[in-house]
């Protein structure tokens, strides 16, 4: 048994995940549905990541700010987040004009939550999340609230003694170690998640909504492998693809199957640690990115809205399309704070074209049907670009300082 365990541990984590992925897919196709023990593996893995992430963010941010010596590259990271989200919305609008999608409108979906009625409601929800009770924020994984309180406490802790600061540093390192233990279980978690997805949904989704999915996924791939690398190159002036592939492989792959930016926060932080990035910066930028870096959500909102317009024969002129880009980008920044994510923001953008809420909710229903693919790709794009832009900003500072760096390589081997 020990020999098997050693042999398993000697295989790289990514290869172990691929093995789990293949086994899960085969079980989903050939094994009977509803094998609870297999599905439980995926549920436990995602729950463990979601459970540890708020605590990790809280203590890391406090520790980072209490011990911080410089502001770091946060300004660059936030600009990259904002530009990326807007370019994603623009890409989705252009693609929807070039490859218009038509959808069959079905009965409106029954949803547990009401969708926001206007952009003011989305922004109000974001602001209210900032001032929520800190204990409540930790319990409900409200990352805007967690970040806000951690930043305030971290700044206040700068006046504390070195011994007090060391306590928070030790706690954050202990929580980080727990995260690494959880991530080591990823192959089994991915196995369970893939089995559940394949056994419950099969392959029917590709035939019924193939064109819409192609536009959605195509836009996200274009952003991940064309737009984002261009943005990285502009900042670091080196081949961006080793870094892009590293982020897709070690962040996007997890996010694709967990379908949760929150659950992927620990994964991104571990990747940033391996890359040797500034801990004071990534401990803030990664959870912030999980909240406001929503390129995938912007794509979903824009494509689904224009598919509805095309189906309803609503003409969309250029100025309105530009407004849609801005509205989709701003709305997407609030997607993580709305239950149901980007889909429940579709009625908001549909209202721009005079489409009734009843019709818009039918589009939401279709979004829920294709969510197994759309939401997985959306989360993978959102989460992997959090790590990508954090690394880009760090490398940019090194380039300006005249230091040598090797994008995408571990700090020990760079």
N, C-alpha and C positions, 0 to 999 in steps of 0.2 A: 504493500500500500504506500509506503514511504517513497519507494522507487517511482511509482506512478505520479505521486504528488510532486516530486522533484522534477520529473520529466515535463509535467504540466507547467510548472513554474518557470522552467527554462525557455518556454515558448514566449515570444513577445506578446504583450497584452492585445495589440491590434489583431494578430493572427488568431489568438484565442477567441476574440470577439467574432471574427469571420467564421470560425468553426462553429460557434454557438449559433450564429445567424443561419448557416447552412442547415444545421441539425433542426433548428426551429422551423425553417421553411418546409423541410421534408416532412416533419411531424404534422405541420399544419395541413399539408396536402393529402398525406396518406393515413395519418392516424385519425381515429374517431374524434369528433368535436367534444368539447366540454370536459377535457381531462384537467380537473381542478389543480392538481399538484404542479403541472407544467405552467399553467396560467399564473399560479401563485408566485412563481419565481420572478416573473416580470413585475407583478404588483408590489412585491416586497422590495425589489431593487429601486423602483421609482419612488416608493414611499420613503425608503431610507435616505435617498438623495434629497428629496423634498424636505424631510425632517431635519437634516443636518445643515442644509443651506442657509436658513435664516440666522442660526446661531453663528455659523462661520462668518457670514457677512458682517454681523453686528460686532463681533470681537475683532475681526481683522481691520475693519474701518477705524474703530476706536484706537487700536494699537498703532495703526499706520499714522493717523493724524497726531496722536500723542507724542510719537517719536519722530515725526516728519521734520526734515531740515529744509526742504524746498517744495515749491508747488508742483514740480514735476511737469508732465506733458498733458495734463487734463484738458486744457483749452483745445489743443490739437485733436484730442480724441473726441471731444464733444462735437467739434466742427465736422470731423469725419463721419460721425454718427448721423448728423443732420443732413449733410450733403448726400450720403449714401441713401438715406430714406427717400429724399426728394427725387434722386436719379432713378430709384426703383419705381416710384410712382410714374415718372416720365416714361420709362421703358415700357411699363405695363400699358400705358395709354397708347403709345406708338404701336405696340404689338397688337393691341385690340383693333386699331384702325387698319393695320395691314392684314390681320387674320381674324376678321370678326366672327364671334361665336354666337350661335343661337341656342337657346335652352328651352326645354319643354316645361312650362310652368305648371306645377302641381299644387295640390291643396297646401295651404299655409301650414308651416310646422308649428306644433305646440312647443313653445319654449318657456322655460321656467322664469326667465328674466325678460323685462321689457328692454327694447333697444333704446339707446340715447336718441333724443329728438333733435338736438342741435349740437353744434361744436362747443357752445358754452357749457352744456351739460357734461361733456367729456372733460373739458378743462377744469370745471368746478370739482368733478370727482377726483382729478389729479391733485388739486390743491388741498382738498379735504383729507386725502390720504397722507399728505405731508404732516398734518397736525393731529393725526390719530393717536390714540393711547399707545405708548411704546410696547407695553405687554401685549395688547391686542394686535399690534403690528407683527410682533414675533409669532404669535399664535396662528395668525391668518396669512403669514408669509406676504405681508404688504411691504414690498421692497422699497417703495418710495418712502414710507414711514420709517422703516428700519434704517435706511440711509440717512434720512433727516436727523433722527435722534442720535445715531452713531456719530454723525459729523459734529453735532452740537456737543456731545459728551467728549468726543476726541479732542476738540478744540479746548474745552474746559480742562481736560486732563493734562494739557501741556504745562500747566502750572504745578502739577503734582510732583512728588518726589520720584527719583529714579526707581526706587524699590516698588512703588505703586505701579509705575509704567511697566516694569518688568513682569508684574503679575499678569497684566493684560496680554503682554507678549507671549508669556508661557501658556496662557489659556488658548490664545489663537493658534499657537503651534500644536497644542494637543488636539484641538478640533480639526486642524489640517491633517493630522496623522489619522484620525478617525475617518476622514474623507477618503484618504488613500486606501484604507482598508475596505471601504464600501466600493470604491472604483475597481478594486481587485476582483470583486464578485460580478463585474459587468458581463462576462461571457454567459453566465447562467441567467442573469436578468434579461439580456438581449434574446436569448433562446426563448424564454417565456413570452416576451413581448411579440416576437415574430410569429410564434405559434398561435397566439391569440388573434393577431391581425389576419393571418392567412386563413385560419380555420373559420373565423366568423365572417369574413368579407369575400374570400375567394378572389376570382379574377373578373367577375362580372362588371365591376366598376369601370374597367378600361373600355369596354364595348359601348356602354350607354352614354358616358360623358367623355369619350376619348378626346375630342377636339378641344373642349374646354380645359381638360387636364393638360393637354399638350401646350396650350398657350400659357397656362399658369406655371407649369414646371419649366417650360422653355425660357420664360422671362427670368425665373429664379436662377436657372443655370447660366444664363447670359450675364446676370449681375454677379454671380459667384466667380465666374471664370473669365469675364471680360472687363466689366465695369470696376469691380473691386481691385483686380490686379493693376489696372491703370491708375487708380487712386493710390495704391501702394507704391507703384513705380515713381509717380510724381514726387512722393515724399522721401523715398530712400535711394532712388536712382540706381537700383540693382535689380536683377531678375527677381520678380515677385513670386513666381510660381512655386519654388520650394516652400516658402512660408504659407502660401495659399493652400497647397496640398497638405501640409502639416496640420493646418487648422481644420480643413475639411475632414481629414482622416481621424484626428484625435479629439475633435469637438463636434463637428457636423454629424459624424456617424452615430455618436451617442444621442445627440439631440433628435435625429431622425426617428429613432425608436422610442425614446422617452416622451417625445412630443411636449416637452416642458422646458422653457427657458430657465425657470427657477431651478429645476432639478439639474440643469447643466452648469449652473454657476460653479459648483465645486470642481467639475471637470475642467472648465476653462481656467480656473485659478491654478489647478495643478499643472496645466499646459504652460501657463505663464511662468510658473516657478521653474519648470524644466528649461524654458527658453532663457532664463536668467534675467527676466524683466524686473523693473523697479517695483518692489512689493508695495511701497507706499502708494503707487499709482494704480496698479491692477486691482488692489483690494477695494478700491472705490469704483474704477471704471467698469469692471466686469458686472457687478450688480446693477450699476447705473445703465449699462448697455442692455441688460435683460429687461429693462423698463422702457427705454426710449429708442433703442436702436432696432427699428422694426421695418426693415426693408421688405421682408417677406410679407408682412401684414399689409404694407402699402400696395404691393403687387396684387394680393388677393382682393383688397377693397376696390382697386381701380378696374381690374379685369372683370370681376363679377358685376360691378355696376354697369360697365359698358356692354357686357353681354345681355344684361336686362334691357338696356336702352335699345340695342340692336333687335332683340326679340319683340319689343313693343313699338318698333319703328319710330323711335324718338331720335331726331337729328341732333348731333352734337357738333357744335362749331368749335373752332380753334381756341377762342378766348375761354369758353366754358371748359374745354379740355384742360387748359392751363390751370384754371381755378380748381378743377378736380384733382390735379396733381398736388396742389398745395393742400387742399382739404384732406386728401388721402394720406399725405405725409404727416400732417398734424394729428389727424384722427388715429393713425397707426401708432403714434407715440403714446396714446392712451389705451391701446389695445390690451396691454398686459393688465391694466387696471379694471377691465370690463369682463365679467364672467361670460365666457363664450368667445372671447378674444375678438379677432378681426371680423368674424362673420356678423356679429351683432352691430357692427358699425356700418354695414352695408346700407341699411335703411336711411342712415344719415346722409350718405353721399347720393343715394337715389333721389332723395328729396330735392337735390339741386336741379334735377331734371323734371320735377313735378310728378314723379312716380309715387303712387300711394303706398302707405305702409303695408297694406295687405299684400300687394304685389311684391314689394321688397322682401317681405318675410317668406314668400315662396322661394325667392332666390337664396335666402338663408337656409331654407330646407334642403335645397340642392347642395349648398355648401357643406351641410352636415353629412350628406350622403357621400360626397367625395373627400370628406375630411381626412379619411385614413391616409390618402396620398397628399392632398393639398396641405394639411396641417403639419404633416411630417416634414415635407420639403420646406415649408415656411419656417418652422422652428429650427431646422438645420441651417438655413441661410442666416436667420437672425442671430443664432447663438455662435456659430463659427466666426461670423464677422465681428463679434464682440472681442474675441481673442485676436483676430487679425488686425483690427484697427488699434488695439492697445499695443501690440507688438510694433506696428508701423510707426506709431508716435514715439515709442522708445528708440527704435532704430534711427528715426529722423534726428532725434537729439544727438545720438552717437555720431551720425554723419556730419552734423553741423559742428560738433566738437572735434572733428577730425579723427575719430576713433575708427578702428577696423571692426567690422562685424560680419557675420555670416547668417543671413536671414533663414529662419526655419530650422537651424541646428541647435542642439542642446548647448547650454552655456559651457558645460564641461568639455565638449568636443568641438566647439566653434573655433 
